Amino acid sequence: MTSSATAPLFDTAVTRNFGTRLPIVAGGLMWLSNAHYVSAGARAGVMSFLTAASFPDRDDLRREISRTRELSGEKPFGVNVSMLPKLVPGDKVVDTFRLIADEGVRFVETSGRNPAHYLDELKKAGIIVLHKVPGVRYAASAEAAGVDMVSIVGAECGGHPSLDMIGSLVNQGLASQRLKIPYLIGGGVGTGGQIAGCLASGADGVIIGTRFLVSKEINAHDDYKQALATARETDTDLTLTSVHNTVRSLSNETTRLVADLEAKDPDIGIEALLPHVSGKIGRKAYETGDVRQGLLSAGQSLGLTHKIQPLADIVGQLEFETRTALQRLARLSNQLPEEGTRA
């Protein structure tokens, strides 16, 4: 089931700003968001982001942008810039933004820390900035700094849900009350019914990660994807809370070992944990399909992933489910009493 129409299905700030058919963002995935995957998202009608940190060599990133443009045709895509010091240290952030601007990319997803310091230069380049945060209080700070949109990922998300552990449903309610700029909701989103609920509550779109990890276009071993497809919503663990960098990832030998080490010594420190949680270990799992080792980011929407599929088919299913949910909502609204009367 694929999307065939080219006109926007919804009129939201997400579809208007990005020029996409659907109010869905495929968030940047470290080591996995390459030209093949990102262009598939663009062609399917969603916004998708290359991860700049996956291409630390400037020429490699430039080539990947060029390749993505070639594969996407006229469809929009962007670049994710994670500003975590270990990923993009020092002045490489500025260099990365300038490369993106030089390449004519108009959309950037930022994460890791507030991008306030870089916004003037990005705005001068005509770049729209979507900033990803793990809670509404961080979204409010990004709004004050001047970002164009924010995506808020709840405790259900894979990767970094922050120490606050606020769920997506609560984030929905808080964002509708506290934010003036457009916002997206993420963390556990994997059905069209959820998308319809987010839109109905005031969101301009959703951000999805885990649900798309079983896409055929993801550059990872099929055994890795199959492990995700057969996993349940209960098959994730939280680790690294002791170093104030909580990660939700697929339950495996590493998560059990790290949880045990942290329980025995709450002050263990990141240096003692690095031999077990280094990103190189997780990257090897993508290459070999052996998911026993490494922190393999995955959220609770694992329970909604059932098989390996082309990304367009997953997006098409989400579109169908969203339409169905909104039609049901319309039928229910026709049965509501008029304002000022009682049922």
N, C-alpha and C positions, 0 to 999 in steps of 0.2 A: 504494500500500500504506500504509494509515493505521492508527493505533492506535485501537481501539474500546473496550477495557476501561477501567474507571475505577479498579479496585483496583491497588495497587502491584504491579509485576511482580517487584520485588526488595525484600527487607527489609534495608536498609542505613541508616547514619546519615544519608545524603543524603535518601533517600525519607522517613525518619521525621522529620527536622528540617524539611524543606521541605514535606512532604505531597504529593510528586509520585509519579507512577506509575513513573518511570524514574530511575536514578541518574546523570542527565546534566544538566550545567549549560551553558547557552548564555551564555558570558561576555559582559560588557558590551563593545560595539563603538562607539568614538567616532564620533559623527555618524550612526550607523546604527541603534543600539538605541533605537527609538522605540516608541510604544504599539502600532502595527500589528504590528511584528515581535515584541515582547515578549509580547503577548497571544497571538500564534500559538504561541509556545513554551509558554505556560501551558496552552493548550487541547490541545496535543500531548502533554502529560504531563511536560515537563521544566521545570527552573527557569531563568528568564531574567531579565536585569537591564536596566532603563533605565540610560543613562549620564547622571548628573547634570551632568557637564561639558558635555554637548551642549545643555543648557538653562540657561545662566548666569543668566538672569533668573528670580528666585524664582517669580514668578507663572506663567511658562511651565512650569517644572518641576512646580509644583502642578497645573496643568491637564493635563500629560502623565500624571502619576500617576492623576488622576481618570479620564482617558480610558482608560488601561490597565486600571484596575479595571472600568470599564464593559464593555470588550471581553473581559476575561478571565472575567467572571462570578464564580464562587466559587473559581476556580483561583488558586494562589499565584504571586506574582512579587516581584521585589525591585528595589533601586536600587544601581547601582555608584557608588562615590565614589572617584575617582582623586585621590590626595593629592599628586600632582606639583605643585610650586609654580606652574608656568606655567598649569596647568589650573584649579586651585581655590586661589587664593592666600589666605594669611593666615587671618583668622577666618571666611572663607566656609565652611571645612570644618565648623566648629561650627554655623554657620547652616544648612548643608545637612543635617546630621544631625538638627537640631531640626525642620526642615521635614518630613523623612522620618518622624520619630516622630509629629509632629502629624497627619500624614496617615494614621497607623495602619499604615504599611508595616512588616512584621515581619522582613524579610530585607535584609541589606546585604552587598554585595561591596566590599571595600576593596582598594586597590592603591597602589603608588607609594612608600610608606614604612610603617613599623610603626605600627599604629593604637593602640598602648598608651595614649596620652594621652586617647583618646576612649572607651575601652571601658567605664569606669564609667557614663558617661551613657547609652551604648547599652544596657548590661545593665539599667539601671533602667527603660528604656523597653520592655524585653522583646524587644529586637531580637537576632536570631541573626546573628553576624558570620562570613562566609567571607572569609578574606584570601588574596589571590592573590600568589604569589611565584615567582621564576625559579630556585629551587633549594632543596634540603632544608635547607641551613644557615640560610637565611632563614626557612623554615618552623619550625625549632626555636625561633628567636627569637620568632616570632609565637605559638607554643604557650606559651612562657614568659610572654608578655604576657597571655594569657588569652583568645585568640580561640576560637570554637567549632569551626571547621574551617579547613583550609587547602587551597588548590588549588595544585599545583606544575606549572609549565609548563616543559618542556624546551627544548633548543636548537632543536628543529624548529619551534617555534611562530612564528606571525606576530607582529609587534610587537616587544616587548623581551625577548630571551632572556637578557640579562645578559652580563657579560664572561666568566663561568665556562664557558659553553657545555657544560653537562652534559646529555646526552640523556635522553629520557623513560624509556627502559628502565632506565638506571642510577638515575634518580630513584625509580623503582618499588622497586628493591631497597633503596636507602638509606632511603626513607621507612618501609618495613616494619620496619626495624631501629631507627630513631632516634626515631620519633614515637609518642606515645601517643594524641593526639587524632585524630579522623577526618580523612582526607585524600583529595583527588582528584588524578588525574594528567591532564595535558594536554600539548599540543605534538605535533602530527602525528597526533592521533587522528581517524580518519575512517571506521572500519569497526566493525561489531559484534564481530568477532573480537578487535580490540584492546581493546574495552570488557570482554569476557569475560576477557582476559588480565590487565587491570588489577584486576578484581574478584578473580580467582583469586590474585593476588599479595598481596592485602591491602588494596587501595584500596576506598574506599566509594563511588566514582563517578569520573566523568571530566568534564573541562571541554573544550568544543569551541568553536572560533571559525571558522577558515577553511572547514571543511566546510559551515557554515551560510551562508556569504557568498553562495552561489548560490540562496538561498531567494527565492521570488517576493515574499515580504513585506519583504525588505530594501529600504529606501528609496534605491535607486540605479538608475542607467540600466541597461537590459538589456545594452548593449554592454560595460559594466564587468563585469557578471556573466558574460557570454559569454566575455570574455577570461580570466576565472578558470576557467571550465568547460573551456576548451581548453588551459589551461596544464598543464605537467608539474611533477613534484616538483623538477626541476632549475631551474625558472624563478623562483627567488628570489635576492636578493642581500643581503649584510650590509653595512651602512654605519653611520656615526657612531661607530665604535669609537674613533676618535681623540679624541672628546669624552666617552668613557666612558658612552655611551648607545646601545649597539648596537641597531640596528633590522633586522629581517628583513622585506623587502617584495618585491613583484612586480618582477621585472627589467624595467627600462625605461630611457629616456634619462637620467632623473634619477639612478638608482642608479649608472649607468656614469660619469656626470659627477662625482658626489660621491666615488665610489671613486677616481677619477683625482686629484681635488683632495686627498684625504686621503693618497694615496700620494706625491704630490709634496711635500706639506707636512704632516707628522704633527702639527704644532702649530698648524694652521690656525685652530682655535677655532670656536665655534658661531656667532658673529656673521657670519663670512664665509660660512658654509654656509646660514644661515637663508633667504636669497633663493631657494634651491633646494629647501629641505625644509619650508618653512612648511606648517602644517596646512591653510591656506586653499587651497593648490595641490591637495592631495589631495582636499579637499572638492569642488573644481570637477570633478575626474574622476568623482566619484559622480554629479554633476549632468549632465555631458555625455557620459559614457561613453568619453572620450578618456583612455586609460591610459598615454600616453607620458610624462606629467609627474607629479611628486609621489612621495612615499614612501607607497605603498599597501600597508599591512600585509597580509601573506599568508604562511602557513607552508608547509611541505613537503607537507602533506596536499592541496595543489593537485593532486597526482597522483591523488587519490581523488575529485575533483569532476569530474563529466562532463556535467551538464546543469542548466539552471535548473528548479527544482521547488518546489512548495509545501513549506513547512517540515514539515508533518505527514507528507508522503510521505518526506522524508529521515529523519525520526525513526522512521517505521514500518519503513523498510528497516534502520536500525540495530538496531531491536528484533528484527526477524526474524533478522538476522545474529548478534546476541548469543545468542538462543535456540539457534540452530543450533550455534554454537561451544560453548556449555555442554553441549548434548546430546552432542556429539562428545567433550568432556572426560569426561562421565559414562561413555560407552562405553569410553573408554580406561582409566578408573579401575577398571572391572569386570575388566579384563584384567591389572591389576597383581598381583604376588605378595603374599601376606599378609605383615604385618610380621614381620621376623625370619627370612624365608626368602629364597632367592636365585632369580632368574628362570632 
